[in-house]
Amino acid sequence: MSLGIRPSRWPRRWLLWFAAGLVLRLVFVCFPRPVDDDTWDYLQMGHNLFHYGIYGTGTGDDLGPSTYRLPAYPIILATFEQFFARLWPNTWFTTVFLFQTIVDLASGLLLAAFARRFFSNRAAEVALALAMLCPFTAVYSAIAMTECFSIFAIALGIYAAGRALAAEISGSRDLWALILAGCAAAFATLLRPDGIVLFGAIALGLFFYTLRGLAASQPVRFALRRSLATTSFFCIAALLPLVPWTIRNWADFQVFQPLAPRYADPGELSIAGARRWLRTWTIDFVDTATVCWRFPGDYVDPAGIPSRAFDSPQQREQTLVLLAEYNRDYALTPSLIDRFAAVAGQRIHTHPLRYYVVLPLLRDTDMLLRPRTLEFGLDVFWWQWSEHPAQSAWAVFLGLINLFYVAAAAWAFIRLRVPWALMFVSYIVVRFIILGAMENPEPRYTVQFFPILIVAAAAALTHSRPLTRRLAGSSARELR
């Protein structure tokens, strides 16, 4: 299945955009970001699987199976370690970054191919430029975490689902596109639990648009049968790769767990009650950096807890007592977890609208619009100009770039210039609901929106309208 954009046929400007994107990512590779703690967890789990046949954390007698992380990225890291660690013991991570550079460039090409097919050549060039020069996706080429591959899976899903829908509406079936879309959704899910949102969005889009496109010219029963068959092909391709992981979890833990647990492996102490207390007041990345990442395992400064965490002086006193008990050992005991959960229950009962609506919306807004300081080594308190004027200036600059992508994409959706909009909007909405329900807001969780933002922004900047309407009209005439 060709992308329809052979390098030999590219306009010269396209080659320049591609070269600029390559240079940008190589700059990040030459100056890589600090390795995240999650990276070592991924690597350890993949290493243990390859060397000891056990997918889990720990070493020696402490090594045991785990469902803590989904297996795709640990296997990728362990594969590179297996092949390159002996050759370059201290620098083999560079090979991971170079491969991720290739993957991220491929993501941009897929988005350009989608824009060329459903908009115009001009929109394709703009999409390519936006993808190549996007610092927020490019930086993850040099960070050993799942984001680079997650972005690729989403870009591949967008491209393949678009091809599959175009074929369905024209009265044919592109089986390879359906399989490719299913593989993209499966890959996204095996990278991160929230990757399942891509599966749901594509399934909804395939069913709805196939049904609507065929119902205009065919009996409803035929259109319904066709849309169900199309969606079923995709679902089979997307869910089959999850079967080995699900079987393994049942064999090791006797639980049905096709994704990954939020907090702990089966049988381990759950800290969900204490985390629920965090969800009653956290709203921004500062809360994540100063409290959530430390809780449990490190000292939590009571002065870092904002006043919105308390509904009354009595509740403030009660909470500070719990924090003092926690800070003695930096651990959460079952009793302490239950008492934090009780405080959370009081706050939720008193202000349910705040807990279920206001705070999730604030967390989503912060994750989408806050300057992305962590990836670029900038201070989390980016607005304190007197402390670090250069870092503050860079943070504002990055925040404006981020706002440009978001605003341009929003304008395209408002002006109905995005094809298969229900599929994209459903992905955005469901992912926002999931992110808003998390107690640890991080801007990196919204980087997966950028494939959609790039395609929509390309439509807005070129005043393009989707060719899907023309396609639907011509296919309806042909079927008559």
LINHU-V836381 format. One record per pair of residues at least 6 apart in sequence whose ideal C-beta (glycine too) atoms are under 8 Angstrom apart, sorted by the first residue. I is the first residue (numbers start at 1). J is the second residue. Records with the same first field share a line. If there is no record, write none. Layout:
BEGIN
I=J + J
END
This chain:
BEGIN
1=163 + 174 + 176 + 177 + 180
3=109 + 110 + 113 + 159
4=113 + 116 + 117
5=14 + 109 + 112 + 113 + 116 + 124
7=15
10=18
11=121 + 125
13=125
14=112 + 125 + 128
17=125 + 128 + 129 + 132 + 133
18=105 + 108 + 109 + 128 + 132
20=132 + 133
21=105 + 108 + 131 + 132 + 133 + 138
22=101 + 105
24=132 + 133 + 135 + 138
25=101 + 104 + 105 + 138 + 141 + 142
26=101
28=97 + 138 + 139 + 141 + 142
29=94 + 97 + 98 + 101 + 141 + 142
31=142
32=93 + 94 + 97 + 142 + 143
33=139 + 142 + 143 + 375 + 376 + 377
34=377
35=93 + 144
36=143 + 144 + 145
38=145
39=77 + 144 + 145
41=57 + 68 + 69
42=69 + 73 + 74 + 77 + 144 + 145 + 146
43=74 + 77 + 78 + 81 + 144
44=57 + 58 + 59
45=55 + 56 + 57 + 66 + 68 + 69 + 71 + 74
46=71 + 73 + 74 + 75 + 76 + 77 + 78 + 79 + 81
47=78 + 81
48=54 + 55 + 56 + 57 + 58 + 63
49=55 + 71 + 74 + 75 + 78
50=78 + 82
52=63
54=63 + 64 + 65
55=65 + 66 + 71 + 74 + 248
56=63 + 64 + 65 + 66 + 68
57=63 + 64 + 66 + 68
58=64
65=252 + 253
66=265
67=249 + 252 + 253 + 255 + 257 + 260 + 261 + 265 + 266
68=260 + 261 + 265
69=260
70=189 + 190 + 191 + 192 + 193 + 245 + 259 + 260
71=190 + 245
72=146 + 149 + 187 + 190 + 191
73=145 + 146 + 149 + 191
76=96 + 149
77=96 + 144
80=92 + 93 + 95 + 96 + 99
81=92
83=95
84=92 + 95
85=92
88=94 + 95
93=144
96=144
97=141 + 142 + 144
100=140 + 141 + 142 + 148 + 149
101=141 + 142
103=141 + 148 + 149 + 152
104=137 + 138 + 140 + 141 + 148 + 151 + 152
105=132
106=152 + 155
107=131 + 137 + 151 + 152 + 155 + 156 + 451
108=127 + 128 + 131 + 132 + 155 + 454
109=128
110=152 + 155 + 156 + 158 + 159
111=127 + 128 + 131 + 155 + 158 + 159 + 451 + 454 + 455 + 458
112=124 + 125 + 127 + 128 + 131
113=124 + 159
114=127 + 158 + 159 + 162 + 455
115=123 + 124 + 126 + 127 + 128 + 455 + 458 + 459 + 464
116=123 + 124
117=162 + 163 + 166 + 467
118=162 + 166 + 419 + 466 + 467 + 468
119=458 + 459 + 462 + 464 + 465 + 466 + 467
120=462 + 464
122=462 + 464
123=458 + 459 + 462 + 464
124=458
126=457 + 458 + 461 + 462
127=454 + 455 + 457 + 458
130=405 + 454 + 457 + 458
131=137 + 454
132=138
134=405 + 450 + 454
135=376 + 398 + 401
136=372 + 375 + 398 + 401 + 402 + 447 + 450
137=147 + 148 + 151 + 447 + 450
139=375 + 376
140=147 + 148 + 151 + 375 + 447
141=148
143=375
146=191 + 192
147=444 + 447 + 448
149=187 + 191
150=188 + 191 + 192 + 195 + 447 + 448
151=447 + 448 + 450 + 451
153=184 + 185 + 187 + 188 + 191 + 195 + 198
154=184 + 188 + 198 + 448 + 451 + 452
155=451
156=180 + 181 + 183 + 184 + 187
157=181 + 184 + 185 + 188 + 198 + 202
158=451 + 452 + 455
160=177 + 178 + 180 + 181 + 184
161=177 + 181 + 202 + 205 + 206 + 420 + 423
162=419 + 420
163=174 + 177
164=173 + 174 + 177 + 178 + 181 + 206 + 230 + 234
165=205 + 206 + 209 + 210 + 213 + 420 + 468
166=174 + 468 + 471
167=173 + 174 + 177
168=174 + 206 + 209 + 210 + 213 + 214 + 226 + 227 + 230
169=209 + 210 + 213 + 214 + 468 + 471 + 472 + 475
170=471 + 474 + 475 + 478
171=214 + 475 + 478 + 479
173=230
175=233
178=206 + 230 + 233 + 234 + 237
179=233 + 237
181=202 + 206 + 234 + 237 + 238
182=233 + 234 + 235 + 236 + 237 + 238 + 239 + 240
183=237 + 238 + 241
184=198
185=195 + 198 + 199 + 202 + 234 + 238
186=199 + 237 + 238 + 239 + 240 + 241 + 242
187=195 + 241
188=195 + 196 + 198 + 199
189=195 + 196 + 198 + 199 + 238 + 242 + 259
190=241 + 242 + 245
193=259 + 260 + 262
194=431 + 434 + 435 + 445 + 448
196=259
197=427 + 430 + 431 + 434
198=427
199=235 + 238 + 239
200=426 + 427 + 430
201=423 + 424 + 426 + 427 + 430
202=234 + 238 + 423
203=231 + 234 + 235 + 238
204=422 + 423 + 426
205=420 + 422 + 423 + 426
206=227 + 230 + 231 + 234
207=227 + 228 + 230 + 231
208=227 + 422 + 423
209=420 + 422 + 423
210=223 + 226 + 227 + 230 + 231
211=223 + 224 + 226 + 227
213=472 + 475
214=222 + 223 + 226 + 227
215=223
216=472 + 476
217=475 + 476 + 479 + 480
218=226 + 479
242=258
245=258
246=256 + 257 + 258
249=255 + 256 + 257 + 258
250=256 + 257
253=265 + 266 + 267
254=266
255=266
257=266
262=272
263=270 + 271 + 272 + 275
264=270 + 271
269=332 + 334 + 337
270=337
271=296 + 332 + 337
272=341
273=337 + 338 + 340 + 341 + 344
274=295 + 296 + 332 + 336 + 337 + 340 + 341
275=439
276=340 + 341 + 344 + 439
277=340 + 341 + 343 + 344 + 347
278=287 + 291 + 292 + 295 + 439 + 440
279=344 + 355 + 359 + 437 + 438 + 439
280=309 + 343 + 344 + 347 + 348 + 355 + 359
281=287 + 305 + 306 + 308 + 309 + 347 + 359
282=288 + 291 + 292 + 359 + 363 + 439 + 440 + 441
283=308 + 359 + 362 + 363 + 366 + 441
284=362 + 363 + 366 + 370 + 441
285=366 + 367 + 370 + 373 + 374 + 380 + 441 + 442 + 443
286=380 + 381
287=306 + 440 + 441
288=440 + 441 + 442
289=380
290=301 + 304 + 380
291=300 + 304 + 305
292=439 + 440
293=440
294=300
295=326
296=326 + 330 + 331 + 332
297=330 + 331
298=330
299=327 + 330
300=323 + 326 + 327
302=320 + 323 + 324
305=319 + 323
309=316 + 319
310=316 + 319
311=346 + 347 + 350 + 351
315=343 + 346 + 347
318=343
319=343
322=336 + 339 + 340 + 343
325=336
326=332 + 336
332=340
347=355
348=355
359=436
360=433 + 436 + 437
361=436
363=435 + 436 + 438 + 441
364=432 + 435 + 436
366=441 + 443
367=435 + 441 + 442 + 443 + 445 + 446
368=406 + 443 + 446 + 449
369=399 + 402 + 403 + 406
370=399 + 443
371=378 + 382 + 395 + 396 + 398 + 399 + 402 + 443
372=398 + 402 + 443 + 444 + 447
373=379 + 380 + 382 + 391 + 395 + 398 + 443
374=380 + 442 + 443 + 444
375=444
376=394 + 398
378=391 + 394 + 395 + 398
379=387 + 388 + 391
381=387
382=391 + 392 + 395 + 396
383=392 + 395
384=392
385=392
404=457
405=450 + 453 + 454 + 457
406=453
408=453 + 456 + 457 + 460 + 461
409=452 + 453 + 454 + 456 + 457 + 460
410=456
411=460
412=418 + 456 + 457 + 459 + 460
413=421 + 424 + 425 + 456
415=460
416=465
417=456 + 459 + 460 + 463 + 464 + 465 + 466
418=424 + 455 + 456 + 459 + 466
419=466 + 467 + 468
420=468
424=452 + 455 + 456
427=452
428=449 + 452
431=448 + 449
435=441 + 445 + 446
438=445
458=464
459=465 + 466
END
